[in-house]
């Protein structure tokens, strides 16, 4: 396994770390997005263990950093960074199979992973519209997938409003940023959420999954027993194994 850091912009947070397997490519690619409620004090190191595990199983992992609230992020900067970071995969390394790109994210990173999959649905001129690299499947690990709902629930209300503002006053932002409001995404989706999660309410993925199925999207919600919010970040746990096995099973079928 090798890892290299690449810049996609001038800001210190506009970087990604590419983990490559030892085997010869081209490798399917997982865009990996960390959480932390979009706040600056959390960074991509949260996902390093998962990236190492993906590389050990034959996947390239693109551990993407982005500007966060408190360090130049928010609307639209955080979203522009994720879009530019995903698009930076084009031409980054000849060992990447850009027809097999998926996204996986934890907590706020789950929202960003699903938003990256939703980019083809964005209107012209919106942040992230007209992607150069498209995401063909997405996994949410305790993701904040319905931002309007999150803005009215504890403890997600404060960080969600810090990211986008009041949902009544900034309805256009929520319409562009919330995966729930971009449905249908048109790609396979897996939602993993612990029944003991006290950081992101189970009401959020439940509402999202119901809405996704109504639009015809292939969306599976798995509620993990005896699981909280942070087990998803440990590659030895059943929470991560469920995500990884789904990616391995579906990744070979993805054609972006």
Secondary structure, 3 states (H helix, E strand, C coil): CEEEEEECCCCCCCEEEEEECCCCCCEEEEEEECCCCCECCCCHHHHHHHHHHHHHCCCEEEEECCCCECCCCCCCHHHHHHHHHHHCCCCCCCCEEEEEEEEEEECHHHHHHHHHHCHHHCCCCCCCCCCCCCCCEEEEECCCCCHHHHCCCCCHHHHHHHHHCCCCCCHHHHHHHCHHHHCCCCCEEEEEEECCCCCCCHHHHHHHHHHHHHCCCCEEEEEECCCCCCHHHCCCCHHHHHHHHHHHHHHCCCCC
